[in-house]
């Protein structure tokens, strides 16, 4: 069976979520040391990470819409992994993103002589085992989710475009998980291309051949 075409509202949601997140990530402060990055950009840092905290479950929801009507083991695995991604990676984002911003702002309020010790504390915080575990589980969950979704979509359509979708999903996953500019926007751009390919396949109408009377199609 061919997948049912997506409605305009569904297509707008599925594509709009990664597009909006990619634009937001263009403003992600970058640098080699956490405190050096955050100290002069506390507000942009918090805005980007608060937005990211919201976009993580929204991206999972967009994938649920993309898999609408598709059943099977691969689709089920993808949906389960998406739930894990939405919960665990959002927890990681709250911990490292929001937590770092709050700590960075608190360090800014310290006397100049104490900020070096505060910067070390911030670095230790972001390298803690809890954050590493959340990041690893969340990242693996996203990779499993898109790989399984790509497989489910390929089995449904079995076209050259669906092969490209699987490849784009896999290539885009690391950048999305890293999410820092330029990796995040680049990964999301590739991901959007994959989504557009999926929608293009579902939008192609079936060709009905006329059968002459007395002949079997």
Number of C-alpha atoms within 10 A of each C-alpha: 5 12 17 12 16 18 11 9 8 15 17 12 19 25 21 15 19 24 16 14 23 26 14 19 22 17 15 20 18 15 9 7 12 18 26 13 16 24 18 14 17 19 14 15 23 20 17 19 23 15 14 22 20 14 21 23 18 18 22 24 19 22 20 19 16 21 19 14 10 19 12 10 12 19 24 17 18 27 22 13 23 27 19 20 28 22 16 21 26 22 18 23 22 17 17 23 21 19 17 24 26 16 20 26 17 13 22 18 11 12 9 9 8 12 17 14 11 18 20 13 16 21 15 11 17 17 12 11 11 14 17 14 13 21 22 15 15 26 21 18 24 25 23 22 29 27 23 22 28 27 20 24 24 19 15 16 17 14 13 10 16 22 17 17 28 20 17 22 25 21 15 23 25 17 21 25 21 14 21 18 19 16 20 24 24 19 25 27 20 20 26 23 15 24 20 15 16 23 19 13 18 16 14 10 9 8 6 6 7 7 9 8 6 6 6 6 7
